[in-house]
Amino acid sequence: MNSFDWKNLIDPLFYIHFDVNGIKMGIYIVLFIVFAETGLFAGFFLPGDSLLFLAGIYNRELIENIFFIKSDFVNVFLLSTFVALAGILGNVIGYWFGAKSGYYLYNKEDSFWFKKKYLIQSKDFFERHGGRAIIFARFLPIFRTFAPIVAGIVTMEKRKFMFFNVVSSFLWSFTLIFSGHYLYGFLLEHYQIDLKKHIEVIVIVLVLLTLSPVLLKLTKKSTSTEE
């Protein structure tokens, strides 16, 4: 088994290259992480977006954990599909948990920590923007962990949730994995830039890009509060 360091938990390559006694486990670890982000509510700290982008770069290594396929396109397509299915399943579990806990929350007395009016406001928000909220959340760390739970709590219509769940999961996985694979090939062929030698830069850039909408919103909120 790979030697472990706590820093490995935020290192996408640790999961991609993970092996047990020489047996490659990368594809299974990647799929589990995608599922865990929403299905187990404990994966919000994991490197979801950068993991998928790098999975696109190392797609052949990951797919060959299962079988060998000569075609690059088929490799990337299958990996993206497997990841999308893991994301869909995770969201379904998250929705189910939210739906089961919703009755308790609707009947819970108001307290310092909980106000029922906020739950009702959230329900109204999802009725107006539910689809877009699910799609946007897929591309935002932390938010994608809790979006399906909130959708379940506010009893978002199941068919509507599943439609946007499928769309967002496929859009997320195909965008990041295909981008990683073909950008790597393009830069290597035309500019002799090997992205595998700049993994830390890639991770930092992707983290900044995915967190920037959240940071901008918090900045605006802070500014408006001060005014």
Buried (B, 14 or more C-beta within 10 A) or exposed (E): EEEEEEEBEEBBBBBBBBEEEEEBBBBBBBBBBBBBBBBBBEBBEBBBBBBBBBBBBBBBBBBBBEEEBEEEEEBBBBBBBBBBBBBBBBBBBBBBBBBEBBEEEBEEEEEEEEEBEEBEEBBEEBEEEBBEBBBBBBBBBBBBBBBBBBBBBBBBEBEBBBEBBBBBBBBBBBBBBBBBBBBBBEBBEEEEEEBEEEBEEBBEEBBEEBBEEEEEEEEEEEEEEEE
